Amino acid sequence: MVISFDDNYAISGGALINSIIRHADKNKNYDIVVLENKVSYLNKTRLVNLTSAHPNISLRFLTLMPSLKLTVCIPERILAHQRMPVFLFLNCSDDTIKSYLLIRIPL
């Protein structure tokens, strides 16, 4: 599963991760990916410690790099002979980019 937050919401993110842990099926594996920007090392350590006693749950952080704003995102699908639009992230906020990426991650 993929979630997104920054350092301002690390406590809320921790509550979400803790809830996932408490309700997780011990017979299933969970891979939690945090799409983040500027979560402090201290908060990352605290979040990782939440999952350390649970071998079936992994927690990874993917950092949104500032250079992504200068990247052109070309959609991977072409519908019939019509190309889907090209998205430029030049003037978008980090949160807008993360929201777009969250809906584009394949399951």
Stockholm file with secondary structure:
# STOCKHOLM 1.0

chainA/1-107         MVISFDDNYAISGGALINSIIRHADKNKNYDIVVLENKVSYLNKTRLVNLTSAHPNISLRFLTLMPSLKLTVCIPERILAHQRMPVFLFLNCSDDTIKSYLLIRIPL
#=GR chainA/1-107 SS CEEEEEGGGHHHHHHHHHHHHHHCCTTSCEEEEEEEESCCHHHHHHHHHHHTTCTTEEEEEEECCGGGGGCEECCSCEETTEECCCEECTTCCHHHHHHHHHHHSCC
#=GC SS_cons         CEEEEEGGGHHHHHHHHHHHHHHCCTTSCEEEEEEEESCCHHHHHHHHHHHTTCTTEEEEEEECCGGGGGCEECCSCEETTEECCCEECTTCCHHHHHHHHHHHSCC
//
